[in-house]
Amino acid sequence: MTRQLLTGNGAAAWGARLARADYVPAFPITPQTEIIETLAEWIDRGEMAGRLTTLESEHSMITAAAAAAATGVRVFTATSSQGLLYGLEMIYTVAGWRVPFLLVNVSRGLATPITLEPDHTDVLAARDSGFLQVHCATCQEIVDTVLIAYRLAEDPRIRLPAIVNQDGFYLSFTREAVELPAPEAAQRFLPAFDPEAIRFRASRPLSQACAVLGASSYSYFRYETHLASLKALDVYDEIAEAFEQEFGRRWPPVEAYRCDDAEIVFFMIGAFATKAREAVDRLRDAGVAVGLVRPRLVRPWPAGELRRTLLRKRAVVVVDQNLSMGSGGVLHAELAATLYGQPGAPVLLSFVGALGGRDIPPEEFFEMARLAREAAEKGEAPAPRLLYTAQELREMRKLQAVAHAERKELP
Amino acid sequence: MFRIRFHGRGGQGIKTASQILGSAFFRSGFEVQDAPRYGAERRGAPIFAYVRADRSPIHERGVILRPDLVVVADESLVPIPAAGVLQGVTSNTLLLVNSPQTPELWQQRLKLGAPVLCLPVESEGEDRAGLPHIGATCAGAAARLVGVVARESLVQAVEDELAKLGADELEFNLDHALAAFDAFSRHAGRVQEGAAIEAGGYARPEWIDLEPDAALFAAPDVEGAATSEGAKTGLWRTLRPVIDYERCNRCSWICSTLCPDGAIRVEADHTPRVDYDHCKGCMVCVAVCPPHAIAAVSEAGARAEESPA
């Protein structure tokens, strides 16, 4: 197989093409637009079958995606940041329809203030919706994960829509070597979608937007969506196994790097986890027993696998590239809920950073590891830290001084 | 690992330069990561792009803070702090500047101890963004300076990236890339691969605990109106639209309405006037003017004429 240089956006588009998506409802937003531009070009040139329609908003786009999925065709769409939020009402709504389709989210920090660069606060807003959620760290992983996520979403035991997440800029616009699955192999791994009873037709009316009066019926349907998502943990393992047999690449629900003998573990999702991996290698060179755990599956949350990997470690450094205002890092809270009260639970350290694409230099990872060793000795975690340096604050204060001077000049 | 950063302006082919160099490394058997970095602005705005290349898989990610080679396609960016041209430059970094000045003068100016090379500068008065080959030239020079890319790999890389533009464009860019590759034969291998930052004896980050400031200060408000007037985006311009008032038929709305920056004002007698303090030189007005009354002229040439000294 030949490898070629592809951006994350290119890899996502190839995923849709190799999955033979029938319908692509689209709305542009940076840094996602390149995905739908690429698909539009292929469809226009006749290199890809299928139909692309531009909608007037993400809210309509998600509605169109689910409505098309309800007719039993394979649907692909993509968005980012504010666009995901604008579609959020329908994200929550259509998950309950139990029709599968795939949405690639290209993570970008949320307003206010507006930024173009990535963090995961956008995609975590969809965390509780019922969409499956898989996070990628490399361009290769994106194309592979699109195929895996389709098979997972379409499995009759699950039938839920899925989000495949990649980071804006550091994956979306970044080229890396990617081995594209051969079309025949992709077809073997992901055959045509068999929608069974999902066959909405104009001649056979069906209401997806039903209301229930009565908490028991309501609870039943909500629980069922939740249980289907949890079931996806088992089904995922079968699919990852089949993928490895076909393509030779292994994508476990939780990637564990140099963890077996690790005393301290970094815990991250997304593209910047590769920076943590690099830090692991450097710390190992310096004789520190450290590893990395990177969940790919965020929904369903692979609690069992995380317990197996992290219990009996001395300390876990959770680096959240998101911020739940008034609480802190989302992954830190989720991991605490997973490990609390379990025998051999490690000390958990919380760092929030890389918001809006702020870099995490190697020295910060080294310092986190040092603090983790200290915390393990004491058996007590330090207060959560928002990654910010004196130099960053000095530069911020300069800007604020300018703003203050302008404010005083106003009449 | 090689860590290379290209700096230039939107429209100069800086992203293409990084992709040509990335492909050239890839075709030479290297693992590669290349990426552009830009904001919401258009033609003329400072942008940069970067390339990492190594013999084993690359796990570093994000912008390059400690470059081994910095290539500057537009020397006017060097003194602009926001362009970040000199970020992380040390005595181990090679600087390649597209400049009519000598390397010695740049070394004296910068006082960074970094070795400097200059690209054979393009002829005077030629417009900066009007040099669509400068990206290819920079990529060709960089490919030679790293010393591990064969001429044939560079040829293939330029074809990989530019064949889609057609045979003429491809040949034009290829000629310039190869001319630069050949011109720097004496300096082949000058770029030294930087080592990874080691975990033993690292410089500890100077983290601080942020305090909650009063909302008056902590809200990202922009006080006052029309503050964007203070940003002289006209400095980004590489081409200048010049209205020929003999030809202009005073239609009164097309150029001014379609100017994406609102930089064309129409006077009471329907005469359009370009605000050169803020016109970024996108040339939309040149393209849409029905009687073709607006010409694109070289900004550098126009400035030289204005102040002949």
Interface residues (C-beta under 8 A of the other chain):
Chain A: L5 T30 T112 P113 L116 F169 Y170 F173 T174 R175 E176 A177 A271 F272 T274 K275 R277 E278 A279 D281 R282 L283 D285 A286 V288 G357 D359 P361 P362 E363 E364 F366 E367 A369 R385 L386 L387 Y388 T389 A390 Q391 L393 Q400 A403 H404 E406 R407 E409 L410
Chain B: Q19 G22 S23 F26 E31 V32 Q33 D34 A35 P36 R37 G39 A40 I58 H59 E60 R61 G62 V63 L65 A196 I197 E198 A199 G200 Y202 A203 R204 P205 E206 W207 I208 L210 F217 P220 D221 V222 E223 G224 T227
